[in-house]
Amino acid sequence: MHVYIPARSARAFTAVALAVVALSACKKDASESAGDVTPGAATPAPTASTVGVADIDVGRAISDKRVSDKTDNFKGTDTVYTSVHTTGSASAATLMARWTFEDGQVVEESSQSIAPSGDAYTEFHISKPGGLPKGKYKVEVFLDNKSAGTKDFAVK
């Protein structure tokens, strides 16, 4: 026996069947993606990239942005190097070194943009053609405008 279904009814049946399948698939995807959410629970915030200053070294020589001759006593004609060791990751951060003389007078400031992904080293230095005056100095390192540490040194 052969049952005759008018073409118009067949098209309507096909459209309804496709709609049911499509809605079922959407509902399943929504329930799967929401499966780990507990009603009333806060969604955890994504973890932010963080970078921090681990160490600051001062010395007479530098290699691969690391101080290779650490000291805190210099001659006036020496170049004074500072190496800033950072850890962590950031898509953008700014390191600044502020060099001051014993009375707080700023001798020099310089900054560098960094984008570390793990341990990194950044180098700063000062020198003067006629030599640095004798006295006590300090270099203060800032990370994104916040003090991250200081190192004292002397020119004798």
N, CA, C and O atoms as a GROMACS GRO file, in nm:
protein
  624
    1MET      N    1   0.083  -0.115   0.000
    1MET     CA    2   0.000   0.000   0.000
    1MET      C    3   0.088   0.124   0.000
    1MET      O    4   0.190   0.128   0.069
    2HIS      N    5   0.052   0.220  -0.074
    2HIS     CA    6   0.126   0.343  -0.090
    2HIS      C    7   0.040   0.458  -0.041
    2HIS      O    8  -0.074   0.474  -0.086
    3VAL      N    9   0.093   0.541   0.052
    3VAL     CA   10   0.017   0.652   0.106
    3VAL      C   11   0.060   0.778   0.032
    3VAL      O   12   0.180   0.804   0.015
    4TYR      N   13  -0.034   0.854  -0.010
    4TYR     CA   14  -0.007   0.976  -0.081
    4TYR      C   15  -0.007   1.093   0.017
    4TYR      O   16  -0.104   1.114   0.090
    5ILE      N   17   0.105   1.171   0.020
    5ILE     CA   18   0.115   1.290   0.104
    5ILE      C   19   0.130   1.408   0.010
    5ILE      O   20   0.222   1.410  -0.072
    6PRO      N   21   0.044   1.505   0.020
    6PRO     CA   22   0.056   1.621  -0.068
    6PRO      C   23   0.191   1.690  -0.047
    6PRO      O   24   0.243   1.691   0.065
    7ALA      N   25   0.249   1.746  -0.153
    7ALA     CA   26   0.381   1.809  -0.150
    7ALA      C   27   0.388   1.921  -0.047
    7ALA      O   28   0.490   1.940   0.019
    8ARG      N   29   0.279   1.995  -0.034
    8ARG     CA   30   0.276   2.105   0.060
    8ARG      C   31   0.291   2.054   0.204
    8ARG      O   32   0.362   2.116   0.284
    9SER      N   33   0.228   1.946   0.239
    9SER     CA   34   0.239   1.888   0.373
    9SER      C   35   0.377   1.831   0.396
    9SER      O   36   0.430   1.842   0.506
   10ALA      N   37   0.438   1.770   0.294
   10ALA     CA   38   0.572   1.714   0.306
   10ALA      C   39   0.673   1.824   0.334
   10ALA      O   40   0.762   1.807   0.418
   11ARG      N   41   0.661   1.937   0.266
   11ARG     CA   42   0.753   2.050   0.288
   11ARG      C   43   0.735   2.106   0.430
   11ARG      O   44   0.833   2.140   0.496
   12ALA      N   45   0.612   2.116   0.474
   12ALA     CA   46   0.585   2.166   0.608
   12ALA      C   47   0.643   2.072   0.713
   12ALA      O   48   0.704   2.117   0.811
   13PHE      N   49   0.625   1.941   0.693
   13PHE     CA   50   0.679   1.842   0.785
   13PHE      C   51   0.831   1.850   0.790
   13PHE      O   52   0.890   1.844   0.899
   14THR      N   53   0.897   1.865   0.675
   14THR     CA   54   1.043   1.875   0.667
   14THR      C   55   1.091   2.001   0.740
   14THR      O   56   1.190   1.996   0.813
   15ALA      N   57   1.021   2.113   0.722
   15ALA     CA   58   1.060   2.238   0.788
   15ALA      C   59   1.049   2.226   0.939
   15ALA      O   60   1.137   2.272   1.011
   16VAL      N   61   0.942   2.164   0.987
   16VAL     CA   62   0.923   2.146   1.131
   16VAL      C   63   1.030   2.053   1.187
   16VAL      O   64   1.085   2.080   1.294
   17ALA      N   65   1.060   1.944   1.116
   17ALA     CA   66   1.162   1.849   1.162
   17ALA      C   67   1.299   1.917   1.170
   17ALA      O   68   1.372   1.895   1.266
   18LEU      N   69   1.334   1.998   1.070
   18LEU     CA   70   1.463   2.069   1.072
   18LEU      C   71   1.469   2.169   1.188
   18LEU      O   72   1.573   2.183   1.252
   19ALA      N   73   1.360   2.237   1.215
   19ALA     CA   74   1.355   2.334   1.324
   19ALA      C   75   1.375   2.264   1.458
   19ALA      O   76   1.448   2.315   1.543
   20VAL      N   77   1.312   2.149   1.477
   20VAL     CA   78   1.326   2.074   1.602
   20VAL      C   79   1.471   2.029   1.620
   20VAL      O   80   1.526   2.041   1.729
   21VAL      N   81   1.534   1.979   1.514
   21VAL     CA   82   1.673   1.935   1.521
   21VAL      C   83   1.764   2.054   1.554
   21VAL      O   84   1.853   2.042   1.639
   22ALA      N   85   1.742   2.168   1.488
   22ALA     CA   86   1.826   2.286   1.512
   22ALA      C   87   1.810   2.335   1.655
   22ALA      O   88   1.910   2.368   1.719
   23LEU      N   89   1.689   2.342   1.706
   23LEU     CA   90   1.667   2.387   1.842
   23LEU      C   91   1.727   2.291   1.944
   23LEU      O   92   1.780   2.334   2.046
   24SER      N   93   1.719   2.163   1.916
   24SER     CA   94   1.777   2.064   2.006
   24SER      C   95   1.928   2.081   2.014
   24SER      O   96   1.987   2.072   2.122
   25ALA      N   97   1.991   2.105   1.900
   25ALA     CA   98   2.136   2.123   1.897
   25ALA      C   99   2.176   2.247   1.974
   25ALA      O  100   2.272   2.244   2.051
   26CYS      N  101   2.104   2.358   1.957
   26CYS     CA  102   2.134   2.482   2.029
   26CYS      C  103   2.118   2.464   2.179
   26CYS      O  104   2.201   2.510   2.257
   27LYS      N  105   2.011   2.398   2.218
   27LYS     CA  106   1.984   2.378   2.360
   27LYS      C  107   2.093   2.291   2.422
   27LYS      O  108   2.134   2.315   2.536
   28LYS      N  109   2.140   2.190   2.349
   28LYS     CA  110   2.244   2.102   2.400
   28LYS      C  111   2.374   2.179   2.418
   28LYS      O  112   2.441   2.163   2.519
   29ASP      N  113   2.412   2.264   2.319
   29ASP     CA  114   2.534   2.343   2.330
   29ASP      C  115   2.527   2.437   2.449
   29ASP      O  116   2.625   2.452   2.522
   30ALA      N  117   2.412   2.500   2.471
   30ALA     CA  118   2.397   2.593   2.582
   30ALA      C  119   2.408   2.521   2.715
   30ALA      O  120   2.470   2.572   2.808
   31SER      N  121   2.349   2.403   2.725
   31SER     CA  122   2.355   2.331   2.852
   31SER      C  123   2.494   2.277   2.878
   31SER      O  124   2.537   2.270   2.993
   32GLU      N  125   2.567   2.238   2.772
   32GLU     CA  126   2.703   2.190   2.791
   32GLU      C  127   2.794   2.303   2.836
   32GLU      O  128   2.877   2.285   2.925
   33SER      N  129   2.780   2.422   2.773
   33SER     CA  130   2.870   2.531   2.810
   33SER      C  131   2.837   2.585   2.947
   33SER      O  132   2.923   2.642   3.014
   34ALA      N  133   2.714   2.569   2.990
   34ALA     CA  134   2.675   2.619   3.122
   34ALA      C  135   2.682   2.509   3.227
   34ALA      O  136   2.644   2.532   3.342
   35GLY      N  137   2.730   2.392   3.191
   35GLY     CA  138   2.730   2.278   3.282
   35GLY      C  139   2.810   2.296   3.408
   35GLY      O  140   2.776   2.239   3.511
   36ASP      N  141   2.918   2.378   3.404
   36ASP     CA  142   3.004   2.394   3.521
   36ASP      C  143   2.961   2.512   3.608
   36ASP      O  144   3.024   2.539   3.710
   37VAL      N  145   2.857   2.582   3.570
   37VAL     CA  146   2.816   2.701   3.644
   37VAL      C  147   2.715   2.663   3.750
   37VAL      O  148   2.612   2.601   3.721
   38THR      N  149   2.744   2.700   3.873
   38THR     CA  150   2.651   2.677   3.982
   38THR      C  151   2.566   2.802   3.998
   38THR      O  152   2.621   2.912   4.006
   39PRO      N  153   2.433   2.788   4.002
   39PRO     CA  154   2.351   2.907   4.018
   39PRO      C  155   2.391   2.986   4.142
   39PRO      O  156   2.410   2.930   4.250
   40GLY      N  157   2.404   3.119   4.124
   40GLY     CA  158   2.438   3.206   4.235
   40GLY      C  159   2.589   3.217   4.261
   40GLY      O  160   2.631   3.302   4.339
   41ALA      N  161   2.670   3.133   4.196
   41ALA     CA  162   2.815   3.139   4.217
   41ALA      C  163   2.875   3.245   4.126
   41ALA      O  164   2.833   3.260   4.011
   42ALA      N  165   2.973   3.316   4.176
   42ALA     CA  166   3.040   3.419   4.097
   42ALA      C  167   3.136   3.353   3.999
   42ALA      O  168   3.202   3.254   4.032
   43THR      N  169   3.143   3.408   3.880
   43THR     CA  170   3.237   3.359   3.780
   43THR      C  171   3.374   3.412   3.817
   43THR      O  172   3.388   3.532   3.840
   44PRO      N  173   3.477   3.327   3.823
   44PRO     CA  174   3.609   3.375   3.861
   44PRO      C  175   3.662   3.473   3.757
   44PRO      O  176   3.642   3.454   3.637
   45ALA      N  177   3.729   3.577   3.804
   45ALA     CA  178   3.788   3.675   3.714
   45ALA      C  179   3.910   3.614   3.647
   45ALA      O  180   3.979   3.532   3.708
   46PRO      N  181   3.937   3.653   3.523
   46PRO     CA  182   4.057   3.602   3.457
   46PRO      C  183   4.180   3.653   3.531
   46PRO      O  184   4.181   3.764   3.585
   47THR      N  185   4.285   3.570   3.532
   47THR     CA  186   4.406   3.611   3.603
   47THR      C  187   4.479   3.716   3.520
   47THR      O  188   4.496   3.700   3.399
   48ALA      N  189   4.520   3.823   3.585
   48ALA     CA  190   4.588   3.933   3.517
   48ALA      C  191   4.736   3.901   3.503
   48ALA      O  192   4.795   3.830   3.585
   49SER      N  193   4.795   3.954   3.397
   49SER     CA  194   4.938   3.940   3.381
   49SER      C  195   5.006   4.024   3.487
   49SER      O  196   4.965   4.137   3.513
   50THR      N  197   5.108   3.969   3.550
   50THR     CA  198   5.180   4.044   3.653
   50THR      C  199   5.329   4.034   3.630
   50THR      O  200   5.381   3.930   3.588
   51VAL      N  201   5.396   4.141   3.658
   51VAL     CA  202   5.541   4.144   3.652
   51VAL      C  203   5.589   4.212   3.780
   51VAL      O  204   5.526   4.306   3.828
   52GLY      N  205   5.698   4.164   3.833
   52GLY     CA  206   5.752   4.221   3.955
   52GLY      C  207   5.903   4.230   3.948
   52GLY      O  208   5.967   4.159   3.870
   53VAL      N  209   5.961   4.318   4.030
   53VAL     CA  210   6.106   4.332   4.036
   53VAL      C  211   6.158   4.235   4.141
   53VAL      O  212   6.120   4.241   4.258
   54ALA      N  213   6.246   4.145   4.099
   54ALA     CA  214   6.302   4.044   4.188
   54ALA      C  215   6.433   4.091   4.251
   54ALA      O  216   6.462   4.058   4.366
   55ASP      N  217   6.513   4.169   4.176
   55ASP     CA  218   6.643   4.209   4.226
   55ASP      C  219   6.695   4.329   4.149
   55ASP      O  220   6.661   4.350   4.033
   56ILE      N  221   6.777   4.408   4.217
   56ILE     CA  222   6.844   4.524   4.157
   56ILE      C  223   6.991   4.512   4.191
   56ILE      O  224   7.026   4.502   4.309
   57ASP      N  225   7.078   4.513   4.091
   57ASP     CA  226   7.222   4.506   4.114
   57ASP      C  227   7.288   4.631   4.060
   57ASP      O  228   7.241   4.692   3.963
   58VAL      N  229   7.400   4.670   4.123
   58VAL     CA  230   7.479   4.785   4.080
   58VAL      C  231   7.623   4.737   4.064
   58VAL      O  232   7.672   4.658   4.144
   59GLY      N  233   7.690   4.786   3.958
   59GLY     CA  234   7.829   4.747   3.936
   59GLY      C  235   7.897   4.825   3.826
   59GLY      O  236   7.840   4.918   3.769
   60ARG      N  237   8.023   4.783   3.796
   60ARG     CA  238   8.107   4.853   3.698
   60ARG      C  239   8.096   4.799   3.556
   60ARG      O  240   8.134   4.868   3.461
   61ALA      N  241   8.046   4.678   3.541
   61ALA     CA  242   8.042   4.618   3.407
   61ALA      C  243   7.911   4.543   3.390
   61ALA      O  244   7.845   4.504   3.487
   62ILE      N  245   7.874   4.523   3.264
   62ILE     CA  246   7.747   4.457   3.234
   62ILE      C  247   7.767   4.358   3.120
   62ILE      O  248   7.845   4.384   3.028
   63SER      N  249   7.697   4.246   3.126
   63SER     CA  250   7.699   4.146   3.020
   63SER      C  251   7.559   4.087   3.009
   63SER      O  252   7.504   4.041   3.109
   64ASP      N  253   7.502   4.087   2.892
   64ASP     CA  254   7.364   4.040   2.870
   64ASP      C  255   7.266   4.108   2.966
   64ASP      O  256   7.176   4.044   3.021
   65LYS      N  257   7.285   4.238   2.985
   65LYS     CA  258   7.199   4.320   3.070
   65LYS      C  259   7.206   4.283   3.218
   65LYS      O  260   7.122   4.325   3.297
   66ARG      N  261   7.308   4.205   3.256
   66ARG     CA  262   7.329   4.167   3.396
   66ARG      C  263   7.462   4.225   3.442
   66ARG      O  264   7.560   4.224   3.369
   67VAL      N  265   7.463   4.276   3.565
   67VAL     CA  266   7.587   4.331   3.621
   67VAL      C  267   7.684   4.216   3.640
   67VAL      O  268   7.653   4.116   3.705
   68SER      N  269   7.804   4.231   3.581
   68SER     CA  270   7.905   4.124   3.593
   68SER      C  271   8.016   4.159   3.691
   68SER      O  272   8.094   4.072   3.729
   69ASP      N  273   8.025   4.285   3.734
   69ASP     CA  274   8.125   4.327   3.833
   69ASP      C  275   8.052   4.407   3.940
   69ASP      O  276   8.053   4.530   3.938
   70LYS      N  277   7.988   4.336   4.034
   70LYS     CA  278   7.907   4.401   4.138
   70LYS      C  279   7.995   4.476   4.237
   70LYS      O  280   8.097   4.424   4.283
   71THR      N  281   7.955   4.598   4.268
   71THR     CA  282   8.022   4.678   4.369
   71THR      C  283   7.931   4.794   4.406
   71THR      O  284   7.837   4.827   4.333
   72ASP      N  285   7.961   4.857   4.519
   72ASP     CA  286   7.888   4.978   4.555
   72ASP      C  287   7.986   5.094   4.578
   72ASP      O  288   7.949   5.197   4.633
   73ASN      N  289   8.113   5.076   4.536
   73ASN     CA  290   8.216   5.179   4.543
   73ASN      C  291   8.273   5.204   4.403
   73ASN      O  292   8.319   5.112   4.336
   74PHE      N  293   8.267   5.330   4.361
   74PHE     CA  294   8.307   5.366   4.226
   74PHE      C  295   8.405   5.482   4.226
   74PHE      O  296   8.412   5.559   4.322
   75LYS      N  297   8.480   5.495   4.117
   75LYS     CA  298   8.561   5.613   4.090
   75LYS      C  299   8.471   5.710   4.012
   75LYS      O  300   8.373   5.668   3.951
   76GLY      N  301   8.504   5.835   4.016
   76GLY     CA  302   8.425   5.935   3.944
   76GLY      C  303   8.417   5.910   3.794
   76GLY      O  304   8.318   5.946   3.730
   77THR      N  305   8.520   5.848   3.739
   77THR     CA  306   8.524   5.824   3.594
   77THR      C  307   8.454   5.694   3.552
   77THR      O  308   8.439   5.668   3.433
   78ASP      N  309   8.412   5.613   3.649
   78ASP     CA  310   8.343   5.487   3.618
   78ASP      C  311   8.204   5.513   3.561
   78ASP      O  312   8.140   5.614   3.590
   79THR      N  313   8.158   5.420   3.479
   79THR     CA  314   8.017   5.414   3.442
   79THR      C  315   7.951   5.325   3.546
   79THR      O  316   7.998   5.215   3.573
   80VAL      N  317   7.841   5.373   3.604
   80VAL     CA  318   7.768   5.296   3.706
   80VAL      C  319   7.651   5.229   3.636
   80VAL      O  320   7.564   5.296   3.579
   81TYR      N  321   7.650   5.097   3.642
   81TYR     CA  322   7.544   5.018   3.578
   81TYR      C  323   7.446   4.965   3.683
   81TYR      O  324   7.485   4.930   3.794
   82THR      N  325   7.320   4.960   3.645
   82THR     CA  326   7.217   4.895   3.726
   82THR      C  327   7.145   4.795   3.639
   82THR      O  328   7.106   4.825   3.526
   83SER      N  329   7.129   4.675   3.692
   83SER     CA  330   7.054   4.570   3.625
   83SER      C  331   6.930   4.539   3.707
   83SER      O  332   6.938   4.514   3.827
   84VAL      N  333   6.815   4.543   3.642
   84VAL     CA  334   6.689   4.516   3.709
   84VAL      C  335   6.638   4.380   3.661
   84VAL      O  336   6.611   4.361   3.543
   85HIS      N  337   6.625   4.288   3.755
   85HIS     CA  338   6.577   4.153   3.725
   85HIS      C  339   6.426   4.151   3.751
   85HIS      O  340   6.382   4.175   3.864
   86THR      N  341   6.347   4.124   3.647
   86THR     CA  342   6.202   4.114   3.663
   86THR      C  343   6.157   3.970   3.641
   86THR      O  344   6.220   3.894   3.567
   87THR      N  345   6.047   3.935   3.706
   87THR     CA  346   5.986   3.804   3.689
   87THR      C  347   5.840   3.825   3.653
   87THR      O  348   5.783   3.931   3.678
   88GLY      N  349   5.780   3.723   3.594
   88GLY     CA  350   5.640   3.731   3.556
   88GLY      C  351   5.624   3.777   3.412
   88GLY      O  352   5.720   3.787   3.337
   89SER      N  353   5.500   3.804   3.378
   89SER     CA  354   5.468   3.841   3.240
   89SER      C  355   5.379   3.964   3.238
   89SER      O  356   5.298   3.985   3.327
   90ALA      N  357   5.396   4.042   3.134
   90ALA     CA  358   5.310   4.158   3.110
   90ALA      C  359   5.319   4.195   2.964
   90ALA      O  360   5.426   4.188   2.903
   91SER      N  361   5.207   4.234   2.907
   91SER     CA  362   5.209   4.276   2.768
   91SER      C  363   5.273   4.414   2.754
   91SER      O  364   5.323   4.449   2.647
   92ALA      N  365   5.272   4.491   2.862
   92ALA     CA  366   5.338   4.622   2.863
   92ALA      C  367   5.358   4.668   3.006
   92ALA      O  368   5.267   4.662   3.089
   93ALA      N  369   5.478   4.714   3.034
   93ALA     CA  370   5.512   4.770   3.165
   93ALA      C  371   5.625   4.871   3.143
   93ALA      O  372   5.690   4.869   3.039
   94THR      N  373   5.646   4.957   3.241
   94THR     CA  374   5.752   5.057   3.230
   94THR      C  375   5.841   5.051   3.353
   94THR      O  376   5.794   5.056   3.466
   95LEU      N  377   5.971   5.040   3.327
   95LEU     CA  378   6.072   5.049   3.433
   95LEU      C  379   6.138   5.185   3.423
   95LEU      O  380   6.166   5.233   3.313
   96MET      N  381   6.164   5.248   3.538
   96MET     CA  382   6.234   5.374   3.540
   96MET      C  383   6.342   5.368   3.648
   96MET      O  384   6.321   5.311   3.755
   97ALA      N  385   6.458   5.426   3.618
   97ALA     CA  386   6.566   5.438   3.715
   97ALA      C  387   6.586   5.587   3.743
   97ALA      O  388   6.603   5.668   3.652
   98ARG      N  389   6.584   5.622   3.872
   98ARG     CA  390   6.609   5.760   3.915
   98ARG      C  391   6.736   5.759   4.000
   98ARG      O  392   6.741   5.697   4.106
   99TRP      N  393   6.837   5.829   3.951
   99TRP     CA  394   6.966   5.838   4.018
   99TRP      C  395   6.969   5.969   4.096
   99TRP      O  396   6.946   6.075   4.038
  100THR      N  397   6.998   5.963   4.226
  100THR     CA  398   7.002   6.085   4.308
  100THR      C  399   7.135   6.096   4.383
  100THR      O  400   7.198   5.996   4.417
  101PHE      N  401   7.175   6.222   4.408
  101PHE     CA  402   7.294   6.254   4.485
  101PHE      C  403   7.254   6.264   4.631
  101PHE      O  404   7.134   6.268   4.661
  102GLU      N  405   7.350   6.269   4.721
  102GLU     CA  406   7.325   6.261   4.866
  102GLU      C  407   7.222   6.359   4.920
  102GLU      O  408   7.157   6.329   5.020
  103ASP      N  409   7.204   6.474   4.857
  103ASP     CA  410   7.106   6.571   4.907
  103ASP      C  411   6.967   6.551   4.843
  103ASP      O  412   6.877   6.631   4.864
  104GLY      N  413   6.953   6.444   4.767
  104GLY     CA  414   6.824   6.415   4.701
  104GLY      C  415   6.813   6.476   4.562
  104GLY      O  416   6.711   6.458   4.495
  105GLN      N  417   6.916   6.547   4.519
  105GLN     CA  418   6.916   6.607   4.385
  105GLN      C  419   6.915   6.496   4.279
  105GLN      O  420   6.997   6.405   4.283
  106VAL      N  421   6.822   6.506   4.185
  106VAL     CA  422   6.814   6.407   4.078
  106VAL      C  423   6.928   6.430   3.979
  106VAL      O  424   6.941   6.538   3.921
  107VAL      N  425   7.010   6.328   3.962
  107VAL     CA  426   7.122   6.333   3.868
  107VAL      C  427   7.074   6.295   3.729
  107VAL      O  428   7.111   6.358   3.630
  108GLU      N  429   6.990   6.191   3.723
  108GLU     CA  430   6.938   6.145   3.594
  108GLU      C  431   6.818   6.055   3.617
  108GLU      O  432   6.808   5.986   3.719
  109GLU      N  433   6.727   6.056   3.521
  109GLU     CA  434   6.613   5.963   3.517
  109GLU      C  435   6.603   5.910   3.377
  109GLU      O  436   6.620   5.983   3.280
  110SER      N  437   6.575   5.782   3.366
  110SER     CA  438   6.549   5.724   3.234
  110SER      C  439   6.452   5.609   3.251
  110SER      O  440   6.447   5.545   3.356
  111SER      N  441   6.374   5.582   3.147
  111SER     CA  442   6.276   5.474   3.155
  111SER      C  443   6.281   5.389   3.029
  111SER      O  444   6.326   5.433   2.923
  112GLN      N  445   6.233   5.268   3.044
  112GLN     CA  446   6.226   5.173   2.931
  112GLN      C  447   6.095   5.097   2.939
  112GLN      O  448   6.051   5.056   3.046
  113SER      N  449   6.033   5.079   2.823
  113SER     CA  450   5.913   4.996   2.814
  113SER      C  451   5.956   4.851   2.801
  113SER      O  452   6.047   4.820   2.724
  114ILE      N  453   5.890   4.763   2.874
  114ILE     CA  454   5.923   4.620   2.868
  114ILE      C  455   5.794   4.540   2.846
  114ILE      O  456   5.685   4.588   2.877
  115ALA      N  457   5.809   4.420   2.793
  115ALA     CA  458   5.697   4.326   2.776
  115ALA      C  459   5.751   4.186   2.803
  115ALA      O  460   5.758   4.103   2.712
  116PRO      N  461   5.788   4.158   2.928
  116PRO     CA  462   5.852   4.030   2.960
  116PRO      C  463   5.753   3.914   2.962
  116PRO      O  464   5.634   3.930   2.988
  117SER      N  465   5.807   3.796   2.934
  117SER     CA  466   5.729   3.672   2.949
  117SER      C  467   5.818   3.574   3.025
  117SER      O  468   5.869   3.477   2.969
  118GLY      N  469   5.836   3.602   3.153
  118GLY     CA  470   5.925   3.522   3.237
  118GLY      C  471   6.038   3.610   3.288
  118GLY      O  472   6.027   3.732   3.288
  119ASP      N  473   6.147   3.547   3.332
  119ASP     CA  474   6.261   3.622   3.383
  119ASP      C  475   6.320   3.710   3.274
  119ASP      O  476   6.340   3.666   3.161
  120ALA      N  477   6.348   3.836   3.310
  120ALA     CA  478   6.408   3.929   3.214
  120ALA      C  479   6.498   4.026   3.290
  120ALA      O  480   6.484   4.044   3.411
  121TYR      N  481   6.591   4.087   3.217
  121TYR     CA  482   6.684   4.183   3.276
  121TYR      C  483   6.681   4.310   3.192
  121TYR      O  484   6.676   4.305   3.069
  122THR      N  485   6.685   4.424   3.261
  122THR     CA  486   6.686   4.554   3.196
  122THR      C  487   6.802   4.633   3.255
  122THR      O  488   6.824   4.631   3.376
  123GLU      N  489   6.876   4.702   3.169
  123GLU     CA  490   6.997   4.772   3.211
  123GLU      C  491   6.978   4.924   3.203
  123GLU      O  492   6.920   4.976   3.108
  124PHE      N  493   7.029   4.993   3.307
  124PHE     CA  494   7.036   5.138   3.310
  124PHE      C  495   7.180   5.175   3.349
  124PHE      O  496   7.249   5.095   3.412
  125HIS      N  497   7.225   5.295   3.311
  125HIS     CA  498   7.359   5.337   3.352
  125HIS      C  499   7.370   5.489   3.354
  125HIS      O  500   7.293   5.560   3.289
  126ILE      N  501   7.469   5.537   3.431
  126ILE     CA  502   7.503   5.679   3.431
  126ILE      C  503   7.654   5.694   3.428
  126ILE      O  504   7.729   5.608   3.474
  127SER      N  505   7.696   5.807   3.373
  127SER     CA  506   7.837   5.849   3.376
  127SER      C  507   7.837   5.996   3.336
  127SER      O  508   7.740   6.048   3.281
  128LYS      N  509   7.948   6.063   3.365
  128LYS     CA  510   7.963   6.204   3.326
  128LYS      C  511   8.100   6.218   3.261
  128LYS      O  512   8.198   6.162   3.309
  129PRO      N  513   8.107   6.293   3.152
  129PRO     CA  514   8.237   6.311   3.084
  129PRO      C  515   8.347   6.362   3.178
  129PRO      O  516   8.462   6.318   3.168
  130GLY      N  517   8.314   6.453   3.269
  130GLY     CA  518   8.413   6.504   3.364
  130GLY      C  519   8.420   6.422   3.490
  130GLY      O  520   8.500   6.452   3.579
  131GLY      N  521   8.340   6.318   3.500
  131GLY     CA  522   8.337   6.231   3.618
  131GLY      C  523   8.226   6.269   3.713
  131GLY      O  524   8.187   6.386   3.722
  132LEU      N  525   8.174   6.171   3.784
  132LEU     CA  526   8.071   6.195   3.885
  132LEU      C  527   8.136   6.255   4.008
  132LEU      O  528   8.243   6.211   4.048
  133PRO      N  529   8.074   6.355   4.071
  133PRO     CA  530   8.129   6.412   4.195
  133PRO      C  531   8.134   6.307   4.306
  133PRO      O  532   8.050   6.218   4.313
  134LYS      N  533   8.233   6.319   4.394
  134LYS     CA  534   8.245   6.228   4.507
  134LYS      C  535   8.126   6.248   4.599
  134LYS      O  536   8.078   6.360   4.618
  135GLY      N  537   8.078   6.137   4.657
  135GLY     CA  538   7.968   6.144   4.750
  135GLY      C  539   7.884   6.018   4.747
  135GLY      O  540   7.919   5.919   4.683
  136LYS      N  541   7.772   6.024   4.819
  136LYS     CA  542   7.682   5.910   4.827
  136LYS      C  543   7.568   5.928   4.727
  136LYS      O  544   7.515   6.038   4.710
  137TYR      N  545   7.531   5.817   4.662
  137TYR     CA  546   7.427   5.817   4.560
  137TYR      C  547   7.326   5.707   4.590
  137TYR      O  548   7.349   5.618   4.671
  138LYS      N  549   7.216   5.718   4.521
  138LYS     CA  550   7.113   5.614   4.529
  138LYS      C  551   7.048   5.601   4.392
  138LYS      O  552   7.025   5.700   4.323
  139VAL      N  553   7.020   5.477   4.355
  139VAL     CA  554   6.937   5.455   4.237
  139VAL      C  555   6.807   5.392   4.286
  139VAL      O  556   6.809   5.292   4.359
  140GLU      N  557   6.696   5.450   4.247
  140GLU     CA  558   6.565   5.396   4.282
  140GLU      C  559   6.497   5.349   4.154
  140GLU      O  560   6.492   5.421   4.055
  141VAL      N  561   6.446   5.228   4.158
  141VAL     CA  562   6.380   5.168   4.042
  141VAL      C  563   6.229   5.172   4.064
  141VAL      O  564   6.179   5.137   4.171
  142PHE      N  565   6.159   5.214   3.961
  142PHE     CA  566   6.013   5.220   3.963
  142PHE      C  567   5.957   5.125   3.858
  142PHE      O  568   6.008   5.118   3.747
  143LEU      N  569   5.853   5.054   3.894
  143LEU     CA  570   5.780   4.968   3.801
  143LEU      C  571   5.641   5.026   3.788
  143LEU      O  572   5.565   5.029   3.885
  144ASP      N  573   5.606   5.072   3.670
  144ASP     CA  574   5.477   5.136   3.645
  144ASP      C  575   5.448   5.244   3.750
  144ASP      O  576   5.340   5.247   3.811
  145ASN      N  577   5.545   5.332   3.770
  145ASN     CA  578   5.536   5.449   3.859
  145ASN      C  579   5.528   5.415   4.008
  145ASN      O  580   5.495   5.502   4.088
  146LYS      N  581   5.556   5.292   4.046
  146LYS     CA  582   5.559   5.254   4.187
  146LYS      C  583   5.701   5.210   4.222
  146LYS      O  584   5.763   5.133   4.148
  147SER      N  585   5.751   5.260   4.335
  147SER     CA  586   5.887   5.225   4.375
  147SER      C  587   5.900   5.074   4.394
  147SER      O  588   5.817   5.011   4.460
  148ALA      N  589   6.005   5.018   4.334
  148ALA     CA  590   6.026   4.874   4.342
  148ALA      C  591   6.154   4.840   4.419
  148ALA      O  592   6.185   4.723   4.438
  149GLY      N  593   6.229   4.942   4.462
  149GLY     CA  594   6.349   4.916   4.539
  149GLY      C  595   6.458   5.018   4.511
  149GLY      O  596   6.452   5.092   4.413
  150THR      N  597   6.559   5.020   4.599
  150THR     CA  598   6.671   5.113   4.585
  150THR      C  599   6.803   5.041   4.608
  150THR      O  600   6.808   4.934   4.668
  151LYS      N  601   6.909   5.101   4.558
  151LYS     CA  602   7.046   5.056   4.586
  151LYS      C  603   7.130   5.180   4.611
  151LYS      O  604   7.128   5.276   4.534
  152ASP      N  605   7.205   5.178   4.721
  152ASP     CA  606   7.296   5.286   4.754
  152ASP      C  607   7.435   5.252   4.702
  152ASP      O  608   7.475   5.136   4.698
  153PHE      N  609   7.508   5.357   4.663
  153PHE     CA  610   7.648   5.338   4.622
  153PHE      C  611   7.722   5.469   4.647
  153PHE      O  612   7.660   5.573   4.670
  154ALA      N  613   7.855   5.462   4.642
  154ALA     CA  614   7.937   5.579   4.668
  154ALA      C  615   8.040   5.598   4.557
  154ALA      O  616   8.090   5.502   4.498
  155VAL      N  617   8.070   5.725   4.531
  155VAL     CA  618   8.178   5.760   4.440
  155VAL      C  619   8.288   5.820   4.527
  155VAL      O  620   8.266   5.918   4.598
  156LYS      N  621   8.407   5.758   4.521
  156LYS     CA  622   8.519   5.800   4.608
  156LYS      C  623   8.633   5.857   4.527
  156LYS      O  624   8.735   5.897   4.583
   0.00000   0.00000   0.00000
